[in-house]
């Protein structure tokens, strides 16, 4: 099964990316997922179910540890195959 995760972390800071946002992006970029797109107001990545779910676990734990007070995410099934 292939999944797509979309997420944001809060609180926002329009002047400089907060530490929790940088940590969340680093987790997703290092997870070896496909179609990673990071931006100031949202981030997306795709991959096999096991890889995405493992990355989401790390994302939540590390972003909260880095000061996030809210993490909004959505996970969608986008196809069969993969892991």
N, C-alpha and C positions, 0 to 999 in steps of 0.2 A: 504494500500500500504506500502511495506517495501522499505526503502532507505538505501544506503551506501554512506557515506561522506568520502572523502579523502582530507586532507589538509596539507599545510605547511605554516609557517610564516617566514618572512624575516625582517631584515637582519640576516644572519647566523653568528654564532660564534662557531667555532669548539672546542675552549677551554672550554667554559662554556655555558650552555643553557641560552639564553637571557630571560629576564623577560617575554616578550610577548609570547615566546614559552611555558614557564611554565604555564602562565595564560591560554593559549589556551588548553593545555592538561588538566588542572584542570577543565575547563568548560566541556569538553567532558567526562571526568571521572565521574563528578558529575551529568551528565544528565540522568543517568540510561539507557544508550543505551546498546545494545548487541554487542558482538564481538569487544570490544574496543582494539585497538592495537596502542600503542604510541611508536615512535622511533625517532632517531636523525634527520632523513631526511624525515619523513612523518608519518602521523597518519591516522587511519581509524576507523570507527565505523558504526554500523548498528542499525536500529530500525524502529519503526513505523514512518510514514511520519510526524505526528504532533510533535513527540519528536525530530526527527532529525532536522526539520526546526526550531524549537524553540532553539535547541542547536546551530545551525549555526548562528542564529541571535545573540545570546549571545557571541558566539565565535568571530564573526567579531567585535562587539562593544568593547568587553573587550580586545582583542588582539591589536586592533588599539589604544585604550586608554593606553595600556601598552607599546607602542612604536613600534609596527610593522609598517613597511613602505609598506609591501605588504603581502597579504594573498591570496594564490592560493588554490582553492578548486574545487572539482568535486563532483557532486551528481548524483548517478545512481539509477534507479528503479531496485530492485532486486527480487521483487515478489509482489504478492497480499496478502491481509490479513493484520493483525495487526491493527493499528489505522486508 
